[in-house]
Amino acid sequence: MLRQVAEGVLIHQSEFVQSNAVVVQGRAGVLLIDPGVTGSELDCLVNDLHESGRPVVAGFSTHPHWDHLLWHARLGEAPRYGTARCAATVRDQLSDAGAKARIAAHLLETEIAGQVPLDLLGLITGLPAETARIPWDGPHVRIIEHQAHAPGHSALLIEERGVLVAGDMLSDVLIPMLGDVNGTDDVIGDYLAALRLMEEVADDVDVIIPGHGSVGGADQVRARIDQDRAYVHALRDRRDLSDPRIGPSAKPGWEWVSDVHAGQLQRLARRSERDGTPG
Ligand SMILES: [Zn+2]
């Protein structure tokens, strides 16, 4: 079911990790950001859009992770975009013939095994680097590209509506998940830089939509930025922290986030051992 969160902006929430698909109404149709997860949810979204009489005229994926790259044939053949770096990463991932099978195998460990349509996964076009806005006939959607969480990740600011679509950041239930800790990128620095970009636009935001979790109001914008930064600082400094998303205060059903946290700590420790550097 579509739920309006701001004028002309609706979300469709999946039961899987509380994933949010975002629908933005334009003049001739809608922009669809990170469509939902399972086949039946995508079906539901298609039906809702059909009932509203609004075709999908553009799609956008915030980052190159499978749960943000899905599509349904009945959504039609509108152009689907991502940043150039996001699209290049997806191309790389899918150039390997076993990629989809690996995603399907990974899904076998989840409650949605066999329910995710992967046929149209990742068929996105990269927008030229430095593209400021999504090219479509609707409210201006500013692309805020950064390298936190995944290569070519972008947050989207729907300027006229005061809505920030955060991708996989600024969630009330998921901690910041760093990019490839095993690689050579400065994953901590990249994350902090991305949070600074979010901070620069915070005053223009009334509604924040995370890729996973609850939609927040204006009061939540800086609170979530601060919460994510405190988490990343604690990781960087190897400090204990109290974060409501992990440990005993985690919401029921989200206890696994504490394991993600433990995993990140471990990988960072291994990395600094390997490189002899902090972080
Ligand atoms: Zn992600």
Boltz pocket constraint, residues with backbone or C-beta under 6 A from the ligand:
constraints:
  - pocket:
      binder: B
      contacts: [[A, 63], [A, 65], [A, 149], [A, 150], [A, 168]]
      max_distance: 6.0
